[in-house]
Every structure is written in C-alpha cells, then in structure tokens.
Amino acid sequence: MVTQIKEIRKRNQLKKLNALVKEILEVRQFLKYFDNLNLPDYQAMIDQLPQGIEPGLLIRLQQRQSLAYYGYFELKAREAALKKAIQKASDDLDNLLKFGE
C-alpha cells in the first residue's frame, strides 16, 4: 500500500515536470522570434544614473518599449517562472527518488 502511494507520487511528480518542460520549450520557441531585437535595458540605465539627473526621458522610453514589446516581456517573465518551477519540481522528484518521501 505504502509502495503504491510512493509510486503514484513519483509518477505524478514526473507528469508535472514533463508538463513544465513542454511549456518552457513552447515559450522558448516564441522567444526565438525576438532573438535579434537587442532591446536596450532602460531600467539598468535608470538605476545607474548619477544623483541629480532626471530620468524622465529614460522612463518614457522604457514605457514605450514595454507597450511595443509587451508579449516579449511577458514571455521572458514566464520563462523565468518556469525555470524556478522546473527546478523545484526536479528537486522534489530527486527527494522522492532518494528518500521515498
């Protein structure tokens, strides 16, 4: 009985990990469309401005870029979230395989 529960948990964890991997592959396929954009990182520029310099122009450029490339930034955020989820699911599966927890 306990062995069956452990096997079910392992199988479910593998299914979850496989689904996450499939999703990140899909996201990366869409990100390939944006490969050659070389978008400037306005937030990094704003953060590095010396004291006393007004970042207004950079903020407006950043907002315009965000509107124009909304899908790109959403995909990048989703990719980062999926990486974390895959790492967690992988660690959980490792624990199940090692300790049978």
C-alpha positions in Angstrom: 0.0 0.0 0.0 2.7 2.4 1.0 4.8 1.4 -2.0 1.9 2.1 -4.3 1.4 5.6 -2.8 5.1 6.3 -3.3 4.9 5.2 -6.9 1.9 7.3 -7.5 3.6 10.3 -6.1 6.7 9.7 -8.2 4.5 9.3 -11.3 2.6 12.5 -10.6 5.8 14.4 -10.0 7.2 13.2 -13.3 4.0 14.2 -15.1 4.2 17.7 -13.5 7.9 18.0 -14.5 7.2 16.9 -18.1 4.3 19.4 -18.4 6.6 22.2 -17.2 9.4 21.2 -19.6 6.9 21.2 -22.5 5.7 24.6 -21.6 9.1 26.2 -21.3 10.0 24.7 -24.7 6.9 26.4 -26.2 7.8 29.7 -24.6 11.4 29.5 -25.9 10.0 28.8 -29.4 8.1 32.0 -29.3 11.1 33.9 -27.8 13.1 32.9 -30.9 11.1 35.5 -32.9 12.6 38.1 -30.7 16.2 36.9 -30.8 17.7 39.7 -32.9 16.0 42.6 -31.1 18.8 43.7 -28.9 16.5 45.8 -26.8 18.2 48.3 -24.5 17.8 47.8 -20.8 16.3 51.1 -19.7 15.8 50.1 -16.1 19.6 49.4 -15.8 20.3 52.8 -17.3 17.9 54.5 -14.9 19.4 52.6 -11.9 22.9 53.8 -13.0 22.1 57.5 -13.4 24.1 59.8 -11.2 22.3 61.8 -8.4 20.6 64.9 -9.7 20.0 63.7 -13.2 16.3 63.5 -14.2 15.4 60.0 -15.6 12.2 61.3 -17.3 13.3 60.5 -20.9 14.5 57.1 -20.0 11.3 56.3 -18.1 9.2 57.4 -21.1 11.4 55.3 -23.4 11.0 52.3 -21.1 7.2 52.7 -21.0 7.0 52.9 -24.8 9.2 49.8 -25.1 7.1 48.0 -22.7 3.9 48.7 -24.7 5.5 47.8 -28.0 7.1 44.6 -26.8 4.6 43.5 -24.2 4.5 39.9 -25.4 8.3 39.7 -25.3 8.5 40.8 -21.7 5.6 38.6 -20.7 7.3 35.6 -22.3 10.6 36.4 -20.5 8.8 36.6 -17.2 7.0 33.3 -17.9 10.3 31.7 -18.8 11.9 32.8 -15.6 8.9 31.5 -13.6 9.0 28.2 -15.4 12.7 27.8 -14.7 12.1 28.1 -11.0 9.1 25.7 -11.1 11.2 23.2 -13.0 14.0 23.4 -10.5 11.6 22.9 -7.6 9.8 20.0 -9.3 13.2 18.4 -10.1 14.4 18.8 -6.5 11.1 17.3 -5.2 11.4 14.4 -7.6 15.1 13.9 -6.5 13.9 13.8 -2.9 11.2 11.3 -3.7 13.7 9.0 -5.5 16.4 9.3 -2.9 14.3 9.1 0.3 11.0 7.8 -0.9 9.3 10.6 0.9 
